[in-house]
Amino acid sequence: MTNDDQPRDLRTRNKQAVRDSISTAALQLALEQGPGGLKLVRVSDIASAAGVAPRTYNNYFSSREEAICACQADQARRLGRALHARPADEPLGRAVTAAVIEVFATPEPDRAGLAMIMSTPELQGEALKAFAMAEEPLALAIAERTGSGPHDKLSCQVTAAAIAGAVRIAGRHWLSTTNPPPFAAVLREALGAVLPTEDSPEGPSPS
């Protein structure tokens, strides 16, 4: 890393810290109001709770729904990079599973926050956008890992969409299960339904 890179990286980290702070405050206020009171969560309240000015909030988010679901959006953006960073000789199924668990289950998701997002219509749509955002960079990472050419683009895109769908369904299953296993185990089981199993280090986890 050069000296010129360091200030840029620091600015990036600082911007991400502000984004995280605003998103955390937005989700906490939403949890306090409950699904029926989402419209009572005001920009001024979110900004105050995050310790920033309303103008700063507006520089990062265009709606409270976007702010509340920012964690999902950020995870989606990271998924392709996480797969790209896996060892090149690692089989696809194993690499995808490890990348998904790293991004979505490390640390364990907050059940209350995830339940709020996945049970509130206004937030469900924003969360779906986040999962859709994961598909293209994930498809590109799959294509690079498998050496796929342009003629295989559709196959990579379908695989990426299936992975994103498996993550979303795993979240719903985890939330609906009494005394659930770790989210990583549920993710592994869900991914086992859409990824090659012969190259996985473990079979699907038991329900």
C-alpha positions in Angstrom: 0.0 0.0 0.0 1.4 3.4 -0.9 1.1 6.5 1.2 -1.4 7.9 -1.3 -3.6 4.8 -0.7 -3.7 5.3 3.0 -5.8 8.5 3.2 -8.2 7.0 0.7 -8.6 3.8 2.7 -9.1 5.9 5.9 -11.8 8.0 4.2 -13.5 4.8 3.0 -13.5 3.3 6.5 -14.8 6.5 8.0 -17.6 6.7 5.5 -18.5 3.1 6.2 -18.5 3.7 9.9 -20.9 6.6 9.5 -23.1 4.5 7.2 -23.1 1.6 9.8 -24.0 4.0 12.6 -26.9 5.5 10.7 -28.2 2.0 9.7 -27.9 0.7 13.3 -29.8 3.7 14.6 -32.5 3.3 12.0 -33.0 -0.4 12.7 -33.1 0.2 16.5 -35.7 2.9 16.2 -37.7 0.7 13.9 -37.6 -2.1 16.4 -38.8 0.2 19.1 -41.8 1.3 17.1 -42.6 -2.1 15.8 -43.8 -3.0 12.2 -46.9 -1.0 12.5 -45.1 2.1 13.6 -42.4 2.2 10.8 -43.8 5.5 9.5 -43.2 7.1 12.9 -39.4 6.6 12.4 -38.3 10.1 11.2 -35.1 11.1 9.5 -34.4 13.6 12.2 -34.7 10.9 14.9 -32.4 8.6 13.0 -29.8 11.3 12.5 -30.0 12.3 16.1 -29.6 8.8 17.3 -26.6 8.3 15.0 -25.0 11.5 16.1 -25.1 13.1 12.6 -26.9 15.9 10.9 -30.0 15.2 8.8 -28.0 16.5 5.8 -25.4 13.8 6.4 -28.1 11.2 6.6 -29.5 12.3 3.2 -26.0 11.9 1.8 -26.1 8.2 2.6 -29.7 7.1 2.2 -32.8 8.2 0.3 -35.3 6.5 2.6 -35.6 5.0 6.1 -36.3 1.6 4.5 -32.9 1.8 2.7 -31.2 2.8 5.9 -32.8 0.0 7.9 -31.8 -2.6 5.3 -28.3 -1.2 4.7 -26.7 -4.2 6.4 -28.3 -6.6 3.9 -27.2 -4.4 1.0 -23.6 -4.2 2.2 -23.5 -8.0 2.7 -24.8 -8.5 -0.8 -22.0 -6.3 -2.2 -19.4 -8.3 -0.3 -20.5 -11.7 -1.4 -18.9 -11.7 -4.8 -15.6 -10.4 -3.3 -15.7 -13.0 -0.6 -16.0 -15.8 -3.2 -13.3 -14.2 -5.3 -11.0 -14.3 -2.2 -11.4 -18.1 -1.7 -8.5 -20.3 -2.6 -8.4 -20.9 -6.4 -8.2 -24.7 -6.1 -11.2 -24.9 -3.8 -14.2 -26.7 -5.3 -17.1 -24.3 -6.2 -19.6 -25.7 -3.8 -17.2 -25.5 -0.9 -16.0 -22.1 -1.8 -19.5 -20.6 -2.2 -20.6 -22.1 1.1 -17.6 -20.7 2.9 -18.1 -17.3 1.3 -21.8 -17.2 2.2 -21.2 -18.2 5.8 -18.4 -15.6 6.1 -20.7 -12.8 4.8 -24.1 -13.7 6.3 -23.3 -15.7 9.4 -20.1 -14.2 10.8 -21.2 -13.0 13.3 -24.6 -14.6 13.8 -27.4 -12.2 12.6 -29.5 -10.4 15.1 -32.8 -12.3 15.1 -35.0 -9.4 16.1 -33.6 -7.1 13.4 -33.8 -9.8 10.7 -37.3 -10.7 11.7 -38.3 -7.0 11.5 -36.9 -6.7 8.0 -38.4 -10.0 6.7 -41.9 -9.5 8.2 -42.5 -5.8 7.3 -43.8 -5.3 3.7 -42.0 -2.0 3.2 -38.7 -3.6 4.3 -39.2 -6.8 2.5 -39.0 -5.0 -0.9 -35.8 -3.3 0.1 -34.3 -6.5 1.3 -35.2 -8.2 -2.0 -33.3 -5.4 -3.8 -30.3 -6.2 -1.7 -30.3 -9.9 -2.5 -30.8 -9.0 -6.2 -27.7 -6.8 -6.0 -25.7 -9.8 -5.0 -26.4 -11.8 -8.1 -24.3 -10.0 -10.8 -21.0 -9.8 -8.9 -21.6 -13.3 -7.6 -22.2 -14.6 -11.2 -19.0 -12.9 -12.3 -17.0 -14.5 -9.5 -18.5 -17.9 -10.3 -17.6 -17.5 -14.0 -14.0 -16.5 -13.1 -13.7 -19.5 -10.7 -15.1 -22.0 -13.2 -13.4 -20.6 -16.3 -16.7 -20.1 -17.9 -16.9 -18.2 -21.2 -19.6 -15.9 -22.6 -21.7 -18.8 -23.7 -22.0 -19.9 -20.0 -23.1 -16.5 -18.8 -26.7 -17.6 -18.3 -25.7 -20.7 -16.3 -23.6 -18.5 -13.9 -26.4 -16.0 -13.5 -28.9 -18.8 -12.7 -26.5 -20.3 -10.2 -26.0 -16.9 -8.6 -29.7 -16.3 -8.3 -30.2 -19.7 -6.8 -27.6 -19.0 -4.2 -29.2 -15.6 -3.3 -32.5 -17.3 -3.1 -31.2 -20.0 -0.8 -29.7 -17.4 1.6 -33.1 -15.6 1.7 -35.1 -18.8 2.4 -32.5 -19.9 5.0 -33.2 -16.7 6.8 -36.9 -17.3 6.8 -36.4 -20.9 8.0 -34.0 -19.9 10.8 -36.5 -17.2 12.0 -39.4 -19.6 12.0 -37.6 -22.4 13.9 -37.9 -22.7 17.7 -34.4 -23.1 19.2 -32.7 -23.1 15.8 -29.2 -24.3 15.2 -26.6 -21.7 14.3 -27.5 -19.8 11.2 -24.3 -21.1 9.5 -25.8 -24.7 9.7 -29.1 -23.6 8.2 -27.2 -21.8 5.4 -25.1 -24.9 4.7 -28.2 -27.0 4.5 -30.0 -24.6 2.1 -27.0 -24.2 -0.1 -26.7 -28.0 -0.3 -30.0 -28.0 -2.2 -28.6 -25.8 -5.0 -24.9 -26.5 -5.1 -22.8 -29.6 -6.0 -22.6 -31.8 -3.0 -19.9 -34.2 -4.1 -17.2 -31.5 -3.5 -18.5 -30.3 -0.2 -16.5 -31.0 3.0 -19.7 -32.0 4.7 -23.1 -33.1 3.7 -26.2 -31.0 4.4 -26.6 -30.3 8.1 -29.4 -32.0 9.8 -32.6 -30.0 10.4 
